[in-house]
């Protein structure tokens, strides 16, 4: 009903507003009733009484529940301890004996772990009383003694060492029955004594200048001549060196400089001696090299890119005083998180030739030699190195160098019967291609392989005498349960030529020079070690396993298969 009434009013209203015309007035009557008024009889008042709410009390029920306790067994805890550092022993001794009456002895005494002090003594002896068939006596002995010590402090390091080496040998490169030669006439002995001292600062703050200074001294000489004989005079040599370097880091650049002085005085015979030979009146050579090498290195792109530039200024005061300037430049960039690191560089330098360095390369050299410093005018190199995995690394490079006064060993026929070597100096261009790869599985397996190829182009000689055209070197070690250790060394060389003075087998004539092809070198050495415990072990060493009688130098064959065994222990 209400809906209908509402609808009627809405319709009428719409009609009224929707029609245009005169206003309409409606008049009507209605009854209105008003309720009667009344008066309140109570007066207003303030109620200040607080009405407390009723408190409901819930009484506690005395209920008792039985308590059950069960004890579960606890397994004992296990603690695994690992020794972070291996135990150190201050003394290590190695004793052995081999074929051809070859005794071996080594003693090492070193300080244990110390933050401040390091010191030690090393001694080693190896000798052989065997001979080589159809050649002169070939016995030799080598004795070395070294002492070192140092102090490590927070801001600096002190180092010092002393050494003494005694080497005896025979010029056995003479095809003659052993019994028909007096051993004293072919014997030689080298005495080497010297020491070095250095001081280095290593401040952590890059704003400070770090530097290093050091001095060296060495005396080297051959044996005294036979009584009443001038057939083999004595050679004496004194070396003194001063080395220094400094570096300073400013931002991303490192400024460095090296300043070195090397003096070597060589004397053979006695100048002015009335008993001096008419053929040889003695040799005196004073050789001084001074060099200053400033460089600047910078690191960019989060140390992935490295650049180094500088110069090496060298003064050569030998027979005549000369000045040389060598470039120093190197660029290196790390790609893919050190997986590939290409590099390229340019360098040079002056190498001081001494009687000691010559005997270290060829112990059968004459004692009366005229020496020149080796000058590498330029050496350009480049390559790629990196890691193929966390266990495999590699390096492939090539270089081109121009070398002046390169010392080449050739057979002497003036002062000896062909069992000694003299020197020829020549200028050559040397191209080297080298590749190496290494694999390491923790401390269990390590394998290294190196291959080199050399190309020589000489100014005056047909070949680089006694130098190889290629080399292949492999080294490996295997640790089985930390009980058995196996070591294998392989060394192969080929393409060597020797200068001779007459026709014989494997000799060709080129540019009026007789060149003899030397045999292929295949030197294989195998070592086995058994560790009884951490302090005692036994070892066996097999040398020249292929039993090749190859010539390391012309007319100087090596001993065939050798066996060496012994024990080692730590104290």
Protein Blocks (a to p, Z undefined) as FASTA:
>chain_A
ZZmmmmmmmmmmmmmmmpgcdddddddddddddddddddfbdcdddfbdcdddddddddd
ddddddddddddddddddddddfbacddfbdcdddddehiiacddddddddddfkbgcdd
dddddddfbdcehiacfbdcddddddddddddfkbccdddddddddddddfbbccdfklp
cfklmgccddddddddddddddfblkbccddddddddddddddddehiakbccddddddd
ddddddddehjbccddddddddddddehjehiakbcfklgcjadddddddddddddddee
hhlaccddddddddddfkbccddddddddddddeehhlaccddddddddddddfklmmmm
mmmbcfbdcddddddfbacdddddddfbfkbccdddddddddehiacddddfklmghiac
cddddddddddddddddddehjlbccdddddddddddfkbmbdghiafbdcdddddddeh
hlaccdddddddehiacddfbdcehiaceehiacddddddddddddddddfblmbccddd
dehklopacdfbghiacddddddddddddZZ
